[in-house]
């Protein structure tokens, strides 16, 4: 049955509850928002030194995502960009949002390898997409 949530209910007032629920939902997906098949490609793209080439490569990769993943990414990142617009009040800069969401949205199929190194690049990918949202997702 459909469950209707009353967002005016007091337990939703703490933004950390809502954010935690969103992150948990995204983390519990059988496959992350960036599919396992694309993980290595995004990591390779973010390592490209030439800025224009890196931007084009990430743009191509986002376009190559399955439509449901791409559409969800567009809506989620549009919302995260709005969160960042209020960074003076909420202290959520592009970097902060990338640190919070990078490992949730983009993770390797197996947890082997250098996790700390992966995390740096996962965050950079999310940061890049946030910083170039209007180029990647033109209205």
Secondary structure as the mmCIF struct_conf table of DSSP 4:
data_model
#
loop_
_struct_conf.conf_type_id
_struct_conf.id
_struct_conf.beg_label_comp_id
_struct_conf.beg_label_asym_id
_struct_conf.beg_label_seq_id
_struct_conf.end_label_comp_id
_struct_conf.end_label_asym_id
_struct_conf.end_label_seq_id
TURN_TY1_P TURN_TY1_P1 UNK A 7 UNK A 8
BEND BEND1 UNK A 9 UNK A 9
HELX_RH_3T_P HELX_RH_3T_P1 UNK A 10 UNK A 12
BEND BEND2 UNK A 14 UNK A 14
HELX_RH_AL_P HELX_RH_AL_P1 UNK A 15 UNK A 28
BEND BEND3 UNK A 29 UNK A 31
BEND BEND4 UNK A 33 UNK A 33
STRN STRN1 UNK A 34 UNK A 34
HELX_RH_AL_P HELX_RH_AL_P2 UNK A 36 UNK A 46
TURN_TY1_P TURN_TY1_P2 UNK A 47 UNK A 47
BEND BEND5 UNK A 49 UNK A 50
HELX_RH_AL_P HELX_RH_AL_P3 UNK A 51 UNK A 64
BEND BEND6 UNK A 65 UNK A 65
HELX_RH_AL_P HELX_RH_AL_P4 UNK A 67 UNK A 85
TURN_TY1_P TURN_TY1_P3 UNK A 86 UNK A 86
HELX_RH_AL_P HELX_RH_AL_P5 UNK A 87 UNK A 90
HELX_RH_AL_P HELX_RH_AL_P6 UNK A 94 UNK A 105
STRN STRN2 UNK A 106 UNK A 106
BEND BEND7 UNK A 109 UNK A 111
BEND BEND8 UNK A 113 UNK A 113
HELX_RH_AL_P HELX_RH_AL_P7 UNK A 115 UNK A 131
TURN_TY1_P TURN_TY1_P4 UNK A 132 UNK A 132
HELX_RH_AL_P HELX_RH_AL_P8 UNK A 133 UNK A 136
TURN_TY1_P TURN_TY1_P5 UNK A 137 UNK A 137
#
